[in-house]
């Protein structure tokens, strides 16, 4: 007898809605899809759990290298003034592509604020 297929139940969220929540919560531009050189291709799903599992970084070295590469902590990101730019699109581009906190820190903070419930999620990137 063939065993039944068992899968994971996740709540699917559109990336644009998630990014809008983050931008409104912290009062600064944010776009998950733009991060890491737009590594999330069109029509992909990024799975994650809330809260972020303890020890979820692959290694302690990966965690340290993230900050060594200039990735701000959530607190640094949220408290950094947006600054003056020649054109509004430059500010948006900088904040969305070059200056953003670790995703895990964002989801844990949103959970602590009561803005995202504990559970398994899929972030649907569609652009």
C-alpha positions, 0 to 999 in steps of 0.5 A: 500500500502506498503511503499518503502524501504528507505536506506542510500547511502554510499561510501564503502571504503576498510579498508586496503585502508583507513589505507594505506592513514592514514599511508602515510599521517602521516608517521607512522603505522596505521591499523583501523582493529587492534584497540580495540583488533581487535573488527571489525570482518572479513567482517564487515562495520563501518559506519561514516560521514565526517565531524564527526557530532558535539557532536558525542561522546556519552557523555562528560564522554566517550570523557574524559575517552578515553583520561584518558585511554591513547588514544593520541590526533591526534597531540600527535600521529602524533608528537610522534617519532616511536622509536626503537624496537628489531624487525620491527613487534613490532613497527608495532604491537604497533602502530596499536594495542596500540597507535592510535588516535580517529578515529573521529579526523583522519577523520576530519583531513583528511577532513580538508586536502582535502583527504576525501570528506564530505559524508556518508561512510562505512569502509569495514573491510576484513582480 
